[in-house]
């Protein structure tokens, strides 16, 4: 990988994994299949769960999203887009 390529990219599958860890397996039956465009509310997750997800992403990807930005994400696809945009913007190319 060249120094100009992003080093970390979040995926919907990673969001699914983290949500399962955060909520526990018993509460995540709705996470099977293609969940990218499904609203978090329909998946059973509220803004508190999103903030916990964002905290995990901050720890794992070293990227912090403002709380008001996090709660604007209505679907896993939107959340992934916000995180990946932040990750890409944080990349520094060293000559």
C-alpha positions in Angstrom: 0.0 0.0 0.0 1.4 3.4 -0.9 1.5 6.2 1.6 -1.2 8.1 -0.3 -3.8 5.3 0.2 -6.1 5.2 3.2 -4.9 2.8 5.9 -8.3 2.0 7.4 -11.8 1.8 5.8 -14.9 1.0 7.7 -17.4 -1.4 6.1 -21.0 -2.2 6.9 -19.8 -5.7 8.0 -17.6 -4.0 10.6 -20.5 -1.9 11.8 -22.6 -5.1 12.1 -19.8 -6.8 14.1 -19.5 -3.8 16.5 -23.3 -3.5 16.9 -23.4 -7.1 17.9 -20.7 -6.6 20.4 -22.3 -3.5 21.8 -25.8 -4.9 22.1 -25.2 -8.5 22.7 -26.1 -11.3 20.3 -29.7 -11.8 21.7 -30.7 -8.2 20.7 -29.3 -8.3 17.2 -31.5 -10.7 15.2 -32.2 -8.0 12.7 -28.6 -7.6 11.6 -28.6 -10.4 9.1 -28.7 -9.7 5.4 -28.1 -6.5 3.6 -28.5 -3.8 6.3 -26.7 -0.9 4.7 -29.8 1.1 3.8 -32.0 0.0 6.7 -32.5 2.8 9.3 -30.8 2.2 12.6 -34.2 2.8 14.3 -35.7 -0.1 12.2 -32.7 -2.3 13.3 -33.6 -1.5 17.0 -30.7 1.0 17.6 -31.1 4.5 19.1 -28.8 7.5 19.3 -27.2 6.1 22.4 -26.2 2.9 20.5 -24.8 5.1 17.7 -22.7 7.1 20.2 -21.3 3.8 21.6 -20.6 2.6 18.0 -18.8 5.9 17.3 -16.8 5.5 20.5 -15.6 2.0 19.4 -14.8 3.4 15.9 -12.8 6.2 17.5 -10.8 3.7 19.5 -10.2 1.3 16.6 -9.8 3.7 13.8 -8.4 6.7 15.7 -11.0 9.0 14.1 -13.4 11.1 16.2 -16.8 12.2 14.9 -18.7 15.0 16.6 -21.7 13.6 18.5 -24.1 15.7 16.4 -22.6 14.3 13.3 -22.9 10.7 14.5 -26.6 11.0 15.3 -27.2 12.4 11.8 -26.4 9.0 10.3 -29.7 7.3 9.8 -28.3 4.0 8.2 -25.2 1.9 8.4 -24.3 3.1 4.9 -24.5 6.7 6.1 -22.4 6.0 9.2 -19.8 4.2 7.1 -19.6 7.1 4.7 -19.1 9.6 7.6 -16.3 7.5 9.1 -14.6 6.8 5.9 -14.7 10.5 4.9 -13.1 11.4 8.3 -10.5 8.7 7.9 -9.5 9.9 4.4 -9.4 13.5 5.5 -7.1 12.5 8.4 -4.6 10.8 6.2 -1.2 12.6 6.0 1.1 11.9 3.1 4.7 11.9 4.3 7.2 12.8 1.5 
